[in-house]
């Protein structure tokens, strides 16, 4: 990283914030102000959701804490400094600074022109003790797979209900977040055996010969694996750590640092509105008839001579709609140039799928394709 002081003013260019479009065609660059003043972009659309049908999955105390937030977001949430000064002028300056840094949340119905019910349409409680016990297995693949399985069983129950859920909120204990990540090391209360690198390589070789053993084909990251396995049920999910739901000041330095409640309400409920099918805003500068495509690569093998990588593309329409496409796995990585490149047949297949979906989504007559590699994970 280059220090900012190494640049002269002539070398630095400050790009203006792009305008976002909200209800009634109103434009602002700040999403907080746009939603609070005008409401979401899709307010007048026939597809606008008037009431969110949601379900909550997690340990009982985590579910109860989320329901307290469901009550909280019915009204406004304003962050105030805990130790206000007696100096009136300084107090006004502090309040203005706080308002700009942590904008008040006006309430879900005001911000999104829709209702967030105080109680969910479905509620599935998980045994906290069992979840934490599953996270202490020494095999990282087993840890993640078994814990994710507990949540997937509830998601499947939600799919089989009569209600059509817009979104499911999965509340996870912080122990799951700590123990089910790629670099997690379980020590206290650990059980079972962790496979050695040699044993793990042997398992994967057997998989290629005799068929899949699912837990060793998936990420050991709980969040990634839950998102991947939940896709088959067709209901959007939102993963929330229990500690994120804390209300009020913390009890000590050992607790996780959090932004004010107003900020967390904006972040979480804007995400939930979007995942429920809403469109909070759209980029005002998006041009009609232009298809925006971003391509991402990820290496699948990190051996000394490995070149294998998978790719995916995400397409955006001028309406703000987006679709993700999975591309082929192949030898796309060049170790010499440290770059990723598709061959012509795979590039053609991927772009053909993008263009077909663009037409199927009702995109305006195509005038331009804006193509960019948005990330390359190495």
VMD Tcl script that draws the C-alpha trace (Angstrom):
set ca {
  {0.00 0.00 0.00}
  {1.32 3.45 -0.87}
  {1.06 6.16 1.76}
  {-1.17 9.09 0.82}
  {1.57 11.63 1.57}
  {3.69 10.21 -1.29}
  {1.26 11.71 -3.83}
  {1.25 15.34 -4.85}
  {-2.13 17.08 -5.36}
  {-1.54 17.04 -9.13}
  {-1.36 13.23 -9.06}
  {-4.54 12.69 -7.06}
  {-8.01 12.67 -8.59}
  {-11.10 12.66 -6.44}
  {-13.95 10.99 -8.31}
  {-17.43 12.29 -7.50}
  {-20.00 9.96 -6.01}
  {-22.37 8.64 -8.70}
  {-26.02 9.68 -8.48}
  {-28.54 7.05 -7.44}
  {-32.16 7.11 -8.57}
  {-34.97 6.66 -6.06}
  {-38.77 6.91 -6.08}
  {-40.35 9.46 -8.47}
  {-37.07 9.72 -10.40}
  {-35.39 11.67 -7.60}
  {-31.59 11.51 -7.55}
  {-29.04 11.76 -4.73}
  {-25.65 10.21 -4.18}
  {-26.36 9.26 -0.54}
  {-28.54 6.13 -0.26}
  {-29.54 6.96 3.33}
  {-30.92 10.37 2.38}
  {-32.50 9.10 -0.83}
  {-34.44 6.33 0.90}
  {-35.44 8.49 3.87}
  {-36.68 11.36 1.68}
  {-38.14 9.63 -1.37}
  {-38.40 5.88 -0.77}
  {-37.05 3.03 -2.91}
  {-36.72 3.10 -6.67}
  {-39.37 0.40 -7.16}
  {-42.07 2.03 -4.99}
  {-44.40 2.61 -7.96}
  {-43.67 -0.71 -9.69}
  {-46.35 -3.37 -9.88}
  {-43.81 -5.86 -8.51}
  {-43.15 -3.78 -5.38}
  {-43.46 -5.95 -2.28}
  {-45.84 -4.41 0.25}
  {-45.07 -6.77 3.13}
  {-41.99 -8.94 3.66}
  {-42.59 -12.62 4.42}
  {-39.57 -13.80 6.40}
  {-38.45 -16.64 8.62}
  {-35.79 -16.86 11.33}
  {-33.48 -19.81 12.03}
  {-31.06 -20.09 14.94}
  {-30.64 -20.71 18.68}
  {-33.58 -19.52 20.76}
  {-31.81 -16.54 22.34}
  {-30.49 -15.42 18.94}
  {-33.99 -15.65 17.46}
  {-35.42 -13.65 20.37}
  {-32.76 -10.97 19.93}
  {-33.60 -10.64 16.24}
  {-37.27 -10.20 17.11}
  {-36.29 -7.30 19.38}
  {-34.72 -5.71 16.30}
  {-37.92 -6.35 14.35}
  {-39.70 -4.25 16.97}
  {-36.94 -1.64 16.94}
  {-37.04 -1.00 13.17}
  {-40.74 -0.18 13.29}
  {-39.74 3.35 14.31}
  {-36.80 5.71 14.00}
  {-33.35 4.92 15.40}
  {-31.09 7.88 16.16}
  {-27.54 7.55 17.43}
  {-26.60 9.97 20.18}
  {-23.25 10.48 21.88}
  {-23.22 8.84 25.30}
  {-21.33 11.73 26.93}
  {-22.75 14.97 25.48}
  {-20.87 18.17 26.27}
  {-22.37 21.05 28.24}
  {-21.10 23.55 25.64}
  {-24.15 24.26 23.42}
  {-22.09 25.24 20.35}
  {-19.83 22.20 20.60}
  {-22.87 20.00 21.26}
  {-24.52 21.20 18.02}
  {-21.28 20.58 16.11}
  {-21.02 17.09 17.61}
  {-24.64 16.33 16.75}
  {-24.10 17.43 13.15}
  {-20.97 15.31 12.87}
  {-22.81 12.32 14.36}
  {-25.75 12.84 12.01}
  {-23.45 12.83 8.95}
  {-21.38 9.87 10.14}
  {-24.28 7.75 11.44}
  {-27.47 8.87 9.64}
  {-30.70 8.17 11.57}
  {-32.72 5.18 10.44}
  {-36.30 6.44 9.86}
  {-38.03 3.09 10.29}
  {-38.50 0.29 7.77}
  {-41.87 1.42 6.41}
  {-40.68 5.01 5.90}
  {-37.44 3.96 4.19}
  {-38.82 1.19 1.96}
  {-42.55 1.92 1.61}
  {-43.25 -1.62 2.80}
  {-44.09 -3.43 6.03}
  {-41.64 -5.48 8.05}
  {-43.90 -7.61 10.30}
  {-42.95 -7.68 13.96}
  {-43.16 -11.48 13.99}
  {-41.86 -13.90 11.33}
  {-44.02 -16.21 9.24}
  {-41.76 -19.07 10.31}
  {-39.45 -19.71 13.25}
  {-37.07 -22.64 13.63}
  {-34.97 -22.93 16.78}
  {-31.72 -24.90 16.90}
  {-30.03 -26.48 19.92}
  {-27.16 -24.15 20.83}
  {-25.27 -26.84 22.76}
  {-25.39 -29.20 19.79}
  {-24.26 -26.49 17.36}
  {-21.26 -25.60 19.51}
  {-20.39 -29.28 19.99}
  {-20.40 -29.78 16.21}
  {-17.97 -26.88 15.83}
  {-15.37 -28.57 18.04}
  {-14.62 -31.53 15.77}
  {-10.96 -31.48 14.76}
  {-11.77 -32.21 11.12}
  {-12.54 -28.77 9.58}
  {-14.54 -30.33 6.74}
  {-16.73 -32.25 9.18}
  {-17.19 -29.16 11.39}
  {-18.50 -26.96 8.60}
  {-20.55 -29.68 6.89}
  {-22.38 -30.80 10.03}
  {-23.20 -27.29 11.26}
  {-24.41 -26.20 7.82}
  {-26.56 -29.34 7.73}
  {-28.47 -28.18 10.83}
  {-29.43 -24.92 9.09}
  {-30.19 -26.57 5.74}
  {-32.65 -28.94 7.42}
  {-34.62 -25.89 8.62}
  {-34.40 -24.17 5.24}
  {-35.86 -27.29 3.65}
  {-38.76 -27.18 6.13}
  {-39.37 -23.56 5.16}
  {-39.48 -24.51 1.49}
  {-42.10 -27.14 2.22}
  {-44.40 -24.68 4.00}
  {-47.44 -23.11 2.31}
  {-45.97 -19.62 2.67}
  {-43.66 -18.32 -0.02}
  {-40.83 -16.82 1.98}
  {-39.08 -13.76 0.58}
  {-36.01 -14.29 2.77}
  {-34.76 -16.43 5.67}
  {-32.51 -15.00 8.39}
  {-29.94 -17.47 9.75}
  {-28.66 -16.43 13.19}
  {-25.34 -18.07 14.02}
  {-23.53 -18.23 17.38}
  {-20.15 -16.50 17.36}
  {-18.54 -19.86 18.16}
  {-19.61 -21.06 14.71}
  {-18.02 -18.02 13.10}
  {-14.80 -18.57 15.08}
  {-14.46 -22.32 14.50}
  {-15.78 -22.79 10.97}
  {-13.40 -20.71 8.85}
  {-10.41 -21.78 6.72}
  {-7.79 -20.80 9.33}
  {-9.75 -21.85 12.43}
  {-7.91 -23.91 15.05}
  {-10.10 -25.75 17.55}
  {-8.50 -26.48 20.91}
  {-10.94 -26.23 23.82}
  {-13.22 -29.25 23.99}
  {-12.05 -30.56 20.61}
  {-13.02 -34.11 19.67}
  {-12.49 -36.41 16.71}
  {-9.40 -36.53 14.52}
  {-8.19 -34.01 11.98}
  {-6.95 -35.65 8.77}
  {-3.31 -35.00 7.89}
  {-2.48 -33.34 4.59}
  {-1.47 -36.73 3.24}
  {-4.71 -38.34 4.42}
  {-6.76 -35.47 2.99}
  {-5.00 -35.79 -0.36}
  {-5.73 -39.53 -0.26}
  {-9.41 -38.86 0.42}
  {-9.62 -36.50 -2.55}
  {-7.89 -39.03 -4.79}
  {-10.43 -41.64 -3.74}
  {-13.24 -39.20 -4.51}
  {-12.01 -38.90 -8.07}
  {-11.96 -42.70 -8.40}
  {-15.08 -43.80 -6.54}
  {-17.40 -40.80 -6.56}
  {-18.10 -37.81 -4.35}
  {-17.99 -37.59 -0.56}
  {-19.75 -34.27 -0.32}
  {-18.21 -32.85 2.84}
  {-14.70 -32.98 1.34}
  {-15.77 -31.28 -1.87}
  {-17.04 -28.14 -0.15}
  {-15.49 -25.10 1.47}
  {-14.58 -25.33 5.15}
  {-15.89 -21.77 5.48}
  {-19.34 -21.96 7.10}
  {-20.68 -18.85 5.35}
  {-19.61 -19.95 1.87}
  {-20.82 -23.50 2.32}
  {-24.22 -22.48 3.70}
  {-24.80 -20.12 0.78}
  {-23.81 -22.83 -1.70}
  {-25.96 -25.59 -0.18}
  {-28.95 -23.30 0.41}
  {-29.20 -22.48 -3.29}
  {-31.06 -25.72 -4.02}
  {-34.00 -24.56 -1.88}
  {-34.60 -21.40 -3.88}
  {-35.06 -19.02 -0.91}
  {-32.63 -16.14 -0.33}
  {-30.85 -16.27 3.03}
  {-29.14 -13.67 5.20}
  {-26.50 -14.82 7.69}
  {-26.22 -12.76 10.88}
  {-23.84 -13.29 13.80}
  {-25.52 -13.19 17.20}
  {-23.15 -10.49 18.42}
  {-24.30 -8.19 15.59}
  {-27.73 -8.08 17.23}
  {-26.53 -6.55 20.48}
  {-28.70 -3.62 21.58}
  {-27.26 -0.97 23.85}
  {-23.66 -0.43 24.96}
  {-21.29 -3.35 25.38}
  {-20.34 -4.78 28.77}
  {-16.58 -4.76 28.36}
  {-13.50 -4.60 26.15}
  {-13.74 -8.30 25.35}
  {-16.96 -7.75 23.41}
  {-16.92 -7.26 19.68}
  {-16.85 -3.65 18.52}
  {-19.98 -2.64 16.62}
  {-21.23 0.41 14.76}
  {-24.28 2.27 16.20}
  {-27.71 0.66 16.00}
  {-28.86 3.14 13.34}
  {-26.02 2.06 11.06}
  {-26.65 -1.65 11.60}
  {-30.37 -1.12 10.90}
  {-29.54 0.60 7.59}
  {-27.08 -2.09 6.55}
  {-29.10 -5.15 7.52}
  {-32.59 -4.05 6.51}
  {-31.49 -2.56 3.19}
  {-29.91 -5.95 2.44}
  {-33.05 -7.80 3.53}
  {-35.25 -5.56 1.38}
  {-33.03 -6.25 -1.64}
  {-32.91 -10.00 -1.01}
  {-36.71 -10.00 -0.67}
  {-36.89 -8.82 -4.28}
  {-36.93 -5.05 -3.75}
  {-34.86 -2.45 -5.60}
  {-33.77 0.26 -3.16}
  {-32.16 2.35 -5.92}
  {-30.54 2.10 -9.28}
  {-27.46 3.73 -10.75}
  {-28.72 6.89 -12.43}
  {-25.90 6.92 -14.97}
  {-26.65 3.41 -16.29}
  {-27.30 3.81 -20.00}
  {-30.29 2.14 -21.73}
  {-29.27 -0.69 -24.03}
  {-25.92 -1.27 -22.33}
  {-25.13 -4.66 -20.81}
  {-22.57 -4.45 -17.99}
  {-20.60 -7.67 -17.40}
  {-17.99 -8.39 -14.73}
  {-15.84 -11.53 -14.85}
  {-14.20 -13.09 -11.77}
  {-11.67 -15.91 -11.52}
  {-10.67 -18.15 -8.64}
  {-7.85 -20.63 -8.56}
  {-8.89 -24.17 -7.66}
  {-5.38 -25.60 -7.17}
  {-2.36 -23.86 -5.63}
  {0.35 -26.37 -6.55}
  {3.65 -25.17 -7.97}
  {2.66 -25.98 -11.55}
  {-1.11 -25.62 -11.15}
  {-3.02 -23.53 -13.67}
  {-6.59 -24.60 -12.94}
  {-9.17 -21.94 -12.14}
  {-12.92 -21.48 -12.29}
  {-14.62 -18.37 -13.58}
  {-17.97 -16.66 -13.18}
  {-19.66 -13.65 -14.71}
  {-22.17 -11.21 -13.27}
  {-24.41 -9.26 -15.62}
  {-26.19 -6.02 -14.77}
  {-28.99 -4.39 -16.73}
  {-29.70 -0.67 -16.77}
  {-32.70 -1.48 -14.54}
  {-30.34 -2.60 -11.78}
  {-31.18 -6.31 -12.10}
  {-28.21 -8.68 -11.89}
  {-27.63 -12.32 -12.81}
  {-24.63 -14.55 -11.98}
  {-23.30 -17.14 -14.44}
  {-20.89 -19.97 -13.68}
  {-18.29 -20.52 -16.37}
  {-16.04 -23.46 -17.16}
  {-13.16 -24.76 -15.04}
  {-9.93 -24.88 -17.01}
  {-6.29 -23.90 -17.23}
  {-6.97 -20.20 -17.21}
  {-4.12 -19.14 -14.91}
  {-0.69 -18.21 -16.23}
  {1.99 -18.54 -13.55}
  {4.48 -16.64 -15.69}
  {2.26 -13.61 -16.30}
  {0.18 -14.04 -13.11}
  {-2.98 -13.43 -15.15}
  {-6.20 -15.24 -15.99}
  {-7.47 -15.69 -19.55}
  {-10.29 -17.80 -21.00}
  {-9.77 -19.61 -24.29}
  {-11.99 -18.62 -27.22}
  {-14.60 -21.46 -26.97}
  {-15.17 -20.92 -23.22}
  {-15.33 -17.14 -23.63}
  {-17.88 -17.53 -26.41}
  {-20.01 -19.93 -24.34}
  {-20.00 -17.59 -21.34}
  {-20.81 -14.45 -23.32}
  {-23.52 -16.24 -25.32}
  {-25.24 -17.18 -22.06}
  {-25.02 -13.58 -20.86}
  {-26.54 -12.21 -24.07}
  {-29.35 -14.78 -24.09}
  {-30.25 -13.89 -20.50}
  {-30.10 -10.18 -21.37}
  {-32.77 -10.77 -24.02}
  {-34.82 -13.03 -21.74}
  {-34.76 -10.39 -18.98}
  {-36.34 -7.86 -21.33}
  {-33.29 -5.69 -21.79}
  {-33.63 -2.82 -24.25}
  {-32.16 -3.29 -27.77}
  {-28.47 -3.89 -27.18}
  {-26.14 -1.08 -28.22}
  {-23.02 -1.82 -26.18}
  {-21.40 -4.43 -23.94}
  {-19.28 -3.12 -21.09}
  {-16.95 -5.98 -20.09}
  {-14.53 -5.89 -17.19}
  {-12.63 -8.30 -15.00}
  {-13.82 -7.23 -11.58}
  {-11.68 -9.50 -9.37}
  {-9.07 -12.19 -9.68}
  {-8.48 -14.27 -6.56}
  {-5.03 -15.80 -6.53}
}
mol new
graphics top color blue
foreach p $ca { graphics top sphere $p radius 0.5 }
foreach p [lrange $ca 0 end-1] q [lrange $ca 1 end] { graphics top cylinder $p $q radius 0.2 }
display resetview
